[in-house]
């Protein structure tokens, strides 16, 4: 037997996307059940970075102070094969890079405080179907009796290998096999003056401060090199950092605080976001290669949009199907440029045009222009306005003109 009270929405998965969706729905007065196989706090593989739009949402929801002592990163240094850019984000924005043990737990507890019921260590074994639509879930705790819980809508927030997405046969709008592998760990004694992004041919790396005074240092590279890397992952990881200026030396001077985490399981996909009695949120609906570190911010944005659509639909503001269809269109419109940009980053190759563009930005020596570049990486400035052909050509031309002007001012006139 299921719960006699019943629910308006059942959310399968209680990490960032699921817990945020449950929180926002509960704050709108809906009866929400959220289930997850894990017990919180618990860790998961992650890029860690919450880009400025995600930080702004957490602040608006009153949760930013629950991320522990992970400091904000206001300044970033991009060290690429073309040049070095150092600057800030538009509008004084910041990146936060908390441990997932803290972020996920904070969202789960906030959902509970808002009135959502959260069941940990609770595994969904099947979906309940009635008249061709999803009407609930069947599952339970390990070793316990299975039970059925019903709701007019089930939200799949259970990650890139989503059980819900597979069970409803959610169609793939786009799909890309893994192109990369990634590896990261935490270091003590590696102080930073800014967040660091390193781009080399066949390599990307990042270093950002996280909780406990530690620095999270990440690297990724083309999947073709994974077999050679995993033969001695620690040596391969350090060798990659040695290619990134003095980052390798600084890391070697520090102390590794935890084991190395490595994964080649980095597919990209965009799935249909809804169907009869179901919808998907976060990585269950959209997964990008973590080289652009958009996953957490995307999940928070998706959760907010979906929660609004569900509340409107179940509350009679507009038909649920139309609200979910509008949300899917908004989701896809928002993610498409960054999804394509991420695919380009995951080639780990910068062409002549990109190198020329970054050199022109550096030559221009305009903090506002550098801010726009970092805003594009962070998702606060439309990426096509900066890295699209028209925007890049405009900035490159301005940088070239600035370089000529500087030479004319400093070089003696020919006589």
C-alpha positions in Angstrom: 0.0 0.0 0.0 1.2 3.5 -0.7 0.9 6.6 1.4 -2.8 7.5 1.9 -2.0 11.2 1.8 -0.7 11.1 -1.8 1.6 13.6 -3.4 1.4 16.2 -6.1 4.9 15.4 -7.4 7.4 12.6 -6.8 11.0 13.6 -7.5 13.4 10.7 -8.1 16.9 11.8 -7.2 17.8 14.3 -4.4 21.1 15.9 -5.5 21.4 19.4 -7.0 18.6 19.3 -9.6 16.2 17.0 -7.6 16.6 18.7 -4.2 16.3 22.2 -5.8 13.2 21.2 -7.7 11.6 19.7 -4.5 12.6 22.8 -2.5 11.0 25.2 -5.0 7.8 23.1 -5.4 7.4 22.7 -1.6 7.8 26.5 -1.2 4.9 26.9 -3.7 2.7 24.7 -1.4 2.8 21.4 -3.4 3.0 18.1 -1.7 6.4 16.7 -2.7 8.0 13.3 -2.1 11.8 13.1 -3.0 13.6 9.8 -2.9 17.3 8.9 -3.4 19.4 5.8 -3.2 22.1 7.7 -1.3 22.2 9.0 2.3 23.2 12.6 2.8 25.8 14.0 3.2 27.5 11.9 0.5 30.0 12.7 -2.3 29.7 12.4 -6.0 31.9 13.1 -9.0 31.7 16.8 -9.8 33.3 19.8 -11.5 32.5 21.6 -8.2 32.1 25.0 -9.8 28.9 26.9 -9.4 29.0 29.6 -12.0 27.8 33.1 -11.2 24.2 32.5 -12.4 23.9 29.5 -10.1 25.5 31.5 -7.2 22.9 34.2 -7.8 20.1 31.7 -7.6 21.4 30.2 -4.4 21.6 33.6 -2.9 18.0 34.4 -4.0 16.8 31.2 -2.4 18.6 32.0 0.9 21.1 29.2 0.7 24.4 30.7 -0.2 25.5 30.9 3.4 25.1 27.1 3.7 28.1 26.2 1.6 30.5 26.2 4.5 33.9 27.9 4.2 34.3 27.5 0.4 35.5 31.0 -0.5 34.1 32.9 -3.5 36.3 33.3 -6.5 36.0 36.8 -8.0 39.1 36.8 -10.1 40.2 34.3 -12.8 43.4 33.7 -14.7 43.1 32.0 -18.1 46.5 30.7 -19.3 46.1 29.4 -22.8 48.4 28.5 -25.7 47.7 31.9 -27.2 48.1 34.3 -24.2 47.2 35.0 -20.6 44.1 36.8 -19.5 43.5 38.0 -15.9 40.2 39.5 -14.8 36.9 39.4 -13.1 33.3 38.5 -14.0 30.7 41.0 -15.2 28.8 42.7 -12.4 31.2 41.6 -9.7 30.0 38.0 -10.0 31.8 35.1 -8.3 32.3 31.3 -8.7 31.9 29.1 -5.6 33.4 25.6 -5.6 32.0 23.8 -2.6 32.3 20.1 -1.9 29.3 18.1 -3.0 29.0 16.7 0.5 28.0 20.2 1.6 26.1 21.5 -1.4 23.8 18.5 -1.9 23.1 18.1 1.8 22.3 21.9 2.1 19.7 21.5 -0.7 18.2 18.4 0.8 17.8 20.0 4.2 16.3 23.1 2.7 13.8 21.0 0.8 12.9 19.3 4.1 12.5 22.6 5.8 10.2 23.8 3.1 7.9 20.8 3.7 9.0 18.2 1.1 9.3 14.6 2.4 12.7 13.3 1.6 13.5 9.5 1.8 17.1 8.6 1.8 18.4 5.1 0.9 15.2 4.5 -1.0 15.5 3.0 -4.5 12.9 3.1 -7.2 12.5 -0.3 -8.8 9.8 0.6 -11.3 7.4 3.2 -12.5 3.6 2.9 -12.0 1.6 3.3 -15.2 -2.1 4.0 -15.6 -3.8 4.5 -19.0 -0.5 5.1 -20.8 0.9 7.6 -18.4 3.2 7.5 -15.4 1.2 7.7 -12.2 3.8 7.0 -9.5 6.8 4.9 -8.4 7.4 1.5 -6.8 10.4 1.0 -4.6 11.7 0.9 -1.0 14.7 0.7 1.3 17.3 -2.0 1.0 15.9 -5.2 2.4 12.5 -3.6 3.1 9.1 -4.2 1.6 8.4 -2.6 -1.7 5.7 0.1 -1.7 3.9 2.1 -4.3 3.7 5.9 -4.1 1.4 7.8 -6.5 1.4 11.3 -7.9 0.1 12.9 -11.1 3.7 13.8 -12.0 7.1 12.0 -11.6 10.3 14.0 -12.0 13.4 12.2 -13.1 16.4 13.9 -11.4 18.5 10.8 -11.2 21.5 11.8 -13.3 22.9 11.2 -16.7 22.2 7.4 -16.5 18.6 8.2 -15.4 16.4 5.2 -14.6 13.3 7.4 -15.2 14.5 8.5 -18.6 15.2 4.9 -19.6 11.9 3.7 -18.3 9.8 6.2 -20.2 12.1 5.9 -23.2 12.8 9.6 -23.4 13.9 10.5 -26.9 17.4 11.9 -27.4 17.3 15.3 -29.2 21.1 15.2 -29.3 23.7 12.6 -28.2 27.4 12.6 -28.2 29.6 9.8 -27.0 32.3 10.6 -24.4 35.1 12.7 -25.9 37.1 13.2 -22.7 38.3 11.8 -19.4 38.7 13.8 -16.3 40.7 13.5 -13.1 40.9 15.6 -9.9 41.7 15.7 -6.3 42.2 18.0 -3.4 45.5 19.6 -2.2 46.6 21.4 1.0 49.3 24.0 0.8 48.5 25.2 -2.7 47.3 28.8 -2.2 45.7 30.6 -5.1 45.6 34.3 -5.9 42.8 33.7 -8.4 40.9 30.8 -9.9 43.0 29.2 -12.6 42.0 27.9 -16.1 44.7 26.3 -18.2 44.3 25.4 -21.9 47.0 23.5 -23.7 46.8 21.4 -26.9 45.2 18.2 -25.8 44.7 19.3 -22.2 42.6 21.5 -19.9 43.2 22.1 -16.2 41.6 24.1 -13.5 42.4 25.0 -9.9 39.9 26.6 -7.5 39.6 26.9 -3.7 37.1 24.7 -1.9 36.2 23.8 1.7 38.6 23.2 4.5 41.4 25.4 3.0 41.9 22.9 0.2 42.4 23.5 -3.5 40.5 21.4 -6.0 42.8 20.7 -9.0 41.3 19.2 -12.1 42.5 18.1 -15.5 40.9 16.6 -18.5 42.1 15.4 -21.9 40.9 13.5 -25.0 39.4 10.1 -24.3 41.9 8.5 -26.7 44.6 8.9 -24.1 42.7 7.3 -21.2 44.2 3.8 -21.4 47.7 5.2 -21.2 46.7 7.6 -18.4 45.1 5.0 -16.2 48.2 2.8 -16.3 49.6 5.2 -13.8 47.0 7.8 -13.1 48.8 9.8 -10.5 51.9 10.1 -12.7 49.8 11.1 -15.6 47.8 13.6 -13.6 51.0 15.3 -12.3 52.6 15.3 -15.8 49.5 17.0 -17.1 49.8 19.8 -14.5 53.5 20.2 -15.3 52.4 21.5 -18.7 50.4 24.3 -17.1 53.0 26.9 -16.1 54.1 26.5 -12.5 50.9 24.7 -11.4 52.7 21.3 -11.3 55.5 22.7 -9.1 53.0 24.3 -6.7 51.0 21.2 -6.5 54.1 19.0 -5.8 55.0 21.5 -3.0 51.7 20.9 -1.4 50.1 17.7 0.1 47.5 15.6 -1.5 44.6 15.4 0.9 42.5 12.7 -0.7 42.6 10.0 -3.4 42.5 10.8 -7.1 39.1 10.6 -8.7 39.1 9.7 -12.4 36.3 9.0 -14.9 35.9 8.4 -18.6 32.1 8.4 -18.4 31.4 11.9 -19.8 28.7 11.6 -22.5 26.7 14.5 -23.8 23.0 14.4 -24.4 19.8 16.5 -24.6 16.7 14.4 -23.9 13.1 15.2 -24.3 12.1 17.0 -21.1 8.6 15.7 -20.5 5.8 13.3 -21.5 2.6 11.9 -20.1 3.0 12.0 -16.3 6.8 12.5 -16.3 9.5 15.1 -16.8 13.3 15.3 -16.5 15.5 17.8 -14.8 19.3 18.4 -14.5 21.6 15.7 -15.9 18.7 13.4 -16.5 17.6 15.8 -19.3 20.8 17.5 -20.3 24.4 16.4 -19.8 27.5 18.4 -21.0 31.1 17.5 -20.9 32.4 19.0 -17.6 35.2 20.8 -19.4 33.0 23.9 -19.4 31.9 23.3 -15.7 28.2 24.2 -16.4 26.5 21.3 -14.8 25.6 22.7 -11.4 24.5 26.1 -12.7 22.5 24.4 -15.5 20.8 22.1 -12.9 19.7 25.1 -10.7 18.4 27.0 -13.7 16.5 23.9 -15.0 15.1 23.2 -11.5 13.7 26.8 -11.2 12.2 26.7 -14.7 10.6 23.3 -14.2 9.3 24.1 -10.8 7.5 27.2 -12.1 6.0 25.2 -15.0 4.8 22.4 -12.7 3.3 24.8 -10.2 1.6 26.7 -12.9 0.3 23.6 -14.5 -0.9 21.8 -11.4 -2.2 25.1 -10.0 -4.5 25.8 -13.0 -2.6 28.8 -14.2 -2.3 27.1 -17.6 -2.5 23.5 -18.8 0.3 21.4 -17.5 1.3 20.0 -20.9 1.6 23.5 -22.3 3.6 24.7 -19.3 6.0 21.8 -19.6 6.3 22.3 -23.4 7.2 26.0 -22.9 9.8 25.0 -20.2 11.4 22.6 -22.6 11.6 25.2 -25.3 13.1 27.7 -22.9 15.6 25.1 -21.6 16.8 24.2 -25.1 17.0 27.8 -26.2 19.1 28.7 -23.2 21.5 25.7 -23.4 22.1 25.4 -27.1 25.0 27.9 -27.5 26.8 26.7 -24.4 26.3 23.1 -25.4 27.9 23.7 -28.8 30.7 25.8 -27.2 31.3 22.9 -24.8 31.7 20.5 -27.7 34.3 22.8 -29.2 36.2 23.0 -25.9 36.1 19.2 -25.6 38.2 18.9 -28.8 41.2 20.3 -26.7 42.3 22.2 -29.8 42.4 25.9 -30.4 42.4 26.9 -34.0 44.2 30.0 -35.5 41.1 32.1 -35.3 40.6 31.5 -31.6 44.3 32.1 -30.8 44.2 35.4 -32.8 41.0 36.4 -31.0 42.5 35.8 -27.5 45.7 37.6 -28.4 43.6 40.6 -29.6 41.7 40.7 -26.3 45.0 40.7 -24.4 46.4 43.4 -26.6 43.4 45.6 -26.1 44.1 45.7 -22.3 40.5 46.6 -21.6 39.2 45.1 -18.3 35.6 45.3 -19.6 36.4 43.2 -22.6 38.2 40.6 -20.5 35.1 40.6 -18.2 32.9 39.7 -21.2 35.2 36.8 -22.2 35.0 35.4 -18.6 31.3 36.1 -18.6 30.9 34.0 -21.7 32.8 31.1 -20.0 30.6 31.6 -16.9 27.3 31.8 -18.7 26.5 35.4 -17.8 27.2 36.8 -21.2 25.7 34.9 -24.3 28.6 32.8 -25.5 27.8 33.5 -29.2 28.2 37.3 -28.6 31.8 36.7 -27.6 33.0 33.5 -29.2 30.7 33.5 -32.2 32.2 34.6 -35.5 30.7 38.1 -35.5 31.6 38.9 -31.8 35.1 37.5 -32.1 35.8 39.4 -35.3 34.7 42.6 -33.7 36.8 42.2 -30.6 39.8 41.0 -32.7 39.6 44.0 -34.9 39.4 46.3 -31.9 42.4 44.6 -30.3 44.4 44.9 -33.6 43.6 48.6 -33.8 44.6 49.0 -30.1 47.9 47.4 -30.9 48.6 49.7 -33.8 47.7 52.7 -31.7 50.0 51.6 -28.9 52.9 51.2 -31.3 52.3 54.6 -32.9 52.4 56.2 -29.5 55.6 54.5 -28.4 57.7 54.2 -31.6 59.6 57.2 -32.9 58.2 58.6 -36.2 60.1 57.6 -39.3 61.9 60.5 -40.9 
